[in-house]
Amino acid sequence: MDPSIFLQYWPLLLRGFGLTILCWALGTVLGMALGLLIALARRYGPRPLGWLIQVYIEVIRGTPFLVQLFVLYYGGPLLGLRLDALPAGVLGLTVYGSPYFAEIFRSGFNAVPVGQLEAARAIGMPEPAIVRRILLPVGLVSALPALVNFSIILTKETVILSIITVPEIMYSVQRMSTETFRYLEANLVLALFFWGLVESISRFGRSLEARITQHLIERT
């Protein structure tokens, strides 16, 4: 192993680290937001809308992310959608993650005791207030472990963005290994980066779950 390689390529790797985290963070946040909207629309929207949402969920979950990314980046111009590699990558992660997050939110909502919802309606609480004060907080506690788990899965999907030339960590590592023929060092960097990122997300998720649970206990 030659440590001097890391000194030579650290600016390239650092940019790749930062871009990977940026793509993952934007894709996760936007995917969660879209997934939450989908879950609420499916719960409160008309039945035809629910059928369309179900088709969307099945199509996205039933096709590989690589195929979706190719269709978005290379097929988008045929439909008038011309995106650079980075916006296409973030949009791809958002679309790919949204149905999974929607199903996670749906299961969390279903875990909310029906008695709490009925009691809120019985005292005249409007439905938006029920969603804000009961459905979302209580459902989030049940859904949080699955949300964190799928967020971790999305970190590993970011390596596919190198296929459309997004210069994230995988793209940087491939360039490093191609120019130096030192594949062990390059893949060691990749493995350590994702291990550190996944460990950080896991710790943050456990801390957030403990805080939300404690907050709900204090409210009651």
NORTA-V835100 format. One record per residue. RES is the residue in three letters. SS is DSSP state (H for helix, E for strand, C for the rest). PHI is phi in radians with two decimals (none if undefined). Layout:
((RES:SS:PHI) (RES:SS:PHI))
//
This chain:
((MET:C:none) (ASP:C:-1.97) (PRO:C:-1.13) (SER:H:-1.10) (ILE:H:-1.10) (PHE:H:-1.13) (LEU:H:-1.14) (GLN:H:-1.26) (TYR:H:-1.87) (TRP:H:-1.08) (PRO:H:-1.08) (LEU:H:-1.13) (LEU:H:-1.16) (LEU:H:-1.12) (ARG:H:-1.11) (GLY:H:-1.12) (PHE:H:-1.02) (GLY:H:-1.08) (LEU:H:-1.23) (THR:H:-1.09) (ILE:H:-1.11) (LEU:H:-1.09) (CYS:H:-1.08) (TRP:H:-1.13) (ALA:H:-1.10) (LEU:H:-1.13) (GLY:H:-1.09) (THR:H:-1.23) (VAL:H:-1.11) (LEU:H:-1.18) (GLY:H:-1.13) (MET:H:-1.13) (ALA:H:-1.08) (LEU:H:-1.15) (GLY:H:-1.11) (LEU:H:-1.14) (LEU:H:-1.09) (ILE:H:-1.11) (ALA:H:-1.12) (LEU:H:-1.20) (ALA:H:-1.13) (ARG:H:-1.21) (ARG:H:-1.38) (TYR:H:-1.95) (GLY:C:-1.41) (PRO:C:-1.18) (ARG:H:-1.07) (PRO:H:-1.03) (LEU:H:-1.12) (GLY:H:-1.09) (TRP:H:-1.15) (LEU:H:-1.11) (ILE:H:-1.11) (GLN:H:-1.11) (VAL:H:-1.10) (TYR:H:-1.02) (ILE:H:-1.07) (GLU:H:-1.18) (VAL:H:-1.16) (ILE:H:-1.19) (ARG:H:-1.26) (GLY:C:-1.60) (THR:C:-2.16) (PRO:C:-1.16) (PHE:H:-1.09) (LEU:H:-1.06) (VAL:H:-1.13) (GLN:H:-1.05) (LEU:H:-1.16) (PHE:H:-1.08) (VAL:H:-1.08) (LEU:H:-1.19) (TYR:H:-1.43) (TYR:H:-1.65) (GLY:H:-1.62) (GLY:H:-0.99) (PRO:H:-1.01) (LEU:H:-1.16) (LEU:H:-1.83) (GLY:C:1.51) (LEU:C:-1.79) (ARG:C:-1.90) (LEU:C:-2.17) (ASP:C:-1.21) (ALA:H:-1.07) (LEU:H:-1.15) (PRO:H:-1.03) (ALA:H:-1.12) (GLY:H:-1.14) (VAL:H:-1.13) (LEU:H:-1.10) (GLY:H:-1.09) (LEU:H:-1.12) (THR:H:-1.10) (VAL:H:-1.14) (TYR:H:-1.10) (GLY:H:-1.40) (SER:H:-1.03) (PRO:H:-1.19) (TYR:H:-1.18) (PHE:H:-1.12) (ALA:H:-1.06) (GLU:H:-1.19) (ILE:H:-1.15) (PHE:H:-1.10) (ARG:H:-1.05) (SER:H:-1.15) (GLY:H:-1.14) (PHE:H:-1.11) (ASN:H:-1.16) (ALA:C:-1.43) (VAL:C:-1.22) (PRO:C:-0.99) (VAL:H:-1.09) (GLY:H:-1.06) (GLN:H:-1.15) (LEU:H:-1.18) (GLU:H:-1.17) (ALA:H:-1.14) (ALA:H:-1.12) (ARG:H:-1.21) (ALA:H:-1.15) (ILE:C:-1.59) (GLY:C:1.52) (MET:C:-1.24) (PRO:C:-1.16) (GLU:H:-1.05) (PRO:H:-1.02) (ALA:H:-1.20) (ILE:H:-1.10) (VAL:H:-1.09) (ARG:H:-1.25) (ARG:H:-1.76) (ILE:H:-2.15) (LEU:H:-1.09) (LEU:H:-1.20) (PRO:H:-1.10) (VAL:H:-1.24) (GLY:H:-1.14) (LEU:H:-1.13) (VAL:H:-1.08) (SER:H:-1.23) (ALA:H:-1.53) (LEU:H:-1.01) (PRO:H:-1.02) (ALA:H:-1.21) (LEU:H:-1.11) (VAL:H:-1.13) (ASN:H:-1.09) (PHE:H:-1.28) (SER:H:-1.07) (ILE:H:-1.15) (ILE:H:-1.05) (LEU:H:-1.12) (THR:H:-1.04) (LYS:H:-1.35) (GLU:H:-1.26) (THR:H:-1.11) (VAL:H:-1.13) (ILE:H:-1.22) (LEU:H:-1.11) (SER:H:-1.12) (ILE:H:-1.10) (ILE:H:-1.79) (THR:C:1.20) (VAL:C:-1.26) (PRO:C:-1.39) (GLU:C:-1.45) (ILE:H:-1.13) (MET:H:-1.12) (TYR:H:-1.08) (SER:H:-1.15) (VAL:H:-1.15) (GLN:H:-1.10) (ARG:H:-1.14) (MET:H:-1.08) (SER:H:-1.22) (THR:H:-1.19) (GLU:H:-1.37) (THR:H:-1.93) (PHE:C:1.06) (ARG:C:-1.85) (TYR:H:-1.32) (LEU:H:-1.11) (GLU:H:-1.08) (ALA:H:-1.09) (ASN:H:-1.28) (LEU:H:-1.15) (VAL:H:-1.05) (LEU:H:-1.07) (ALA:H:-1.15) (LEU:H:-1.16) (PHE:H:-1.09) (PHE:H:-1.22) (TRP:H:-1.09) (GLY:H:-1.12) (LEU:H:-1.16) (VAL:H:-1.12) (GLU:H:-1.11) (SER:H:-1.14) (ILE:H:-1.13) (SER:H:-1.10) (ARG:H:-1.14) (PHE:H:-1.10) (GLY:H:-1.09) (ARG:H:-1.14) (SER:H:-1.13) (LEU:H:-1.13) (GLU:H:-1.09) (ALA:H:-1.13) (ARG:H:-1.18) (ILE:H:-1.14) (THR:H:-1.08) (GLN:H:-1.12) (HIS:H:-1.14) (LEU:H:-1.17) (ILE:H:-1.13) (GLU:H:-1.16) (ARG:H:-1.18) (THR:C:-1.55))
//
